[in-house]
Amino acid sequence: MISVITVTYNNFDDLHRTLASLEKVEGIENVVINGGDCEK
């Protein structure tokens, strides 16, 4: 298993694109760290 840490700061569009891309890969654990608030 590979762990991916995704760090973002109030960037919903790029986070959504990144998560959609990672869904296609098997054996991935994704941890999201959002440094700000996200209203979406």
Short mmCIF file of the C-alpha atoms (twelve columns), coordinates in Angstrom:
data_MODEL
# 
_entry.id   MODEL 
# 
loop_
_atom_site.group_PDB 
_atom_site.id 
_atom_site.type_symbol 
_atom_site.label_atom_id 
_atom_site.label_alt_id 
_atom_site.label_comp_id 
_atom_site.label_asym_id 
_atom_site.label_seq_id 
_atom_site.Cartn_x 
_atom_site.Cartn_y 
_atom_site.Cartn_z 
_atom_site.pdbx_PDB_model_num 
ATOM 1  C CA . MET A 1  0.000   0.000  0.000   1 
ATOM 2  C CA . ILE A 2  1.177   3.503  -0.814  1 
ATOM 3  C CA . SER A 3  0.122   6.452  1.343   1 
ATOM 4  C CA . VAL A 4  -0.426  9.813  -0.319  1 
ATOM 5  C CA . ILE A 5  -0.681  12.948 1.807   1 
ATOM 6  C CA . THR A 6  -2.540  15.748 0.059   1 
ATOM 7  C CA . VAL A 7  -2.067  19.192 1.602   1 
ATOM 8  C CA . THR A 8  -4.355  22.008 0.531   1 
ATOM 9  C CA . TYR A 9  -5.399  25.469 1.647   1 
ATOM 10 C CA . ASN A 10 -8.825  26.644 0.461   1 
ATOM 11 C CA . ASN A 11 -8.369  25.062 -2.961  1 
ATOM 12 C CA . PHE A 12 -11.480 22.955 -3.538  1 
ATOM 13 C CA . ASP A 13 -11.180 22.623 -7.318  1 
ATOM 14 C CA . ASP A 14 -7.642  21.227 -7.316  1 
ATOM 15 C CA . LEU A 15 -8.416  18.998 -4.330  1 
ATOM 16 C CA . HIS A 16 -11.430 17.562 -6.143  1 
ATOM 17 C CA . ARG A 17 -9.334  16.923 -9.258  1 
ATOM 18 C CA . THR A 18 -6.589  15.249 -7.192  1 
ATOM 19 C CA . LEU A 19 -9.017  12.997 -5.327  1 
ATOM 20 C CA . ALA A 20 -10.738 11.992 -8.573  1 
ATOM 21 C CA . SER A 21 -7.375  11.049 -10.035 1 
ATOM 22 C CA . LEU A 22 -6.373  8.986  -6.993  1 
ATOM 23 C CA . GLU A 23 -9.657  7.034  -7.061  1 
ATOM 24 C CA . LYS A 24 -8.453  5.348  -10.254 1 
ATOM 25 C CA . VAL A 25 -5.384  3.835  -8.552  1 
ATOM 26 C CA . GLU A 26 -5.630  0.653  -6.491  1 
ATOM 27 C CA . GLY A 27 -3.697  0.260  -3.242  1 
ATOM 28 C CA . ILE A 28 -3.633  3.965  -2.380  1 
ATOM 29 C CA . GLU A 29 -4.366  5.397  1.046   1 
ATOM 30 C CA . ASN A 30 -5.038  9.133  0.867   1 
ATOM 31 C CA . VAL A 31 -4.776  11.527 3.803   1 
ATOM 32 C CA . VAL A 32 -6.086  15.063 3.212   1 
ATOM 33 C CA . ILE A 33 -4.853  17.993 5.286   1 
ATOM 34 C CA . ASN A 34 -6.848  21.173 4.709   1 
ATOM 35 C CA . GLY A 35 -5.166  24.190 6.247   1 
ATOM 36 C CA . GLY A 36 -8.169  26.458 5.771   1 
ATOM 37 C CA . ASP A 37 -11.908 26.306 5.681   1 
ATOM 38 C CA . CYS A 38 -13.654 25.117 2.571   1 
ATOM 39 C CA . GLU A 39 -17.169 26.394 2.002   1 
ATOM 40 C CA . LYS A 40 -17.992 23.888 -0.749  1 
# 
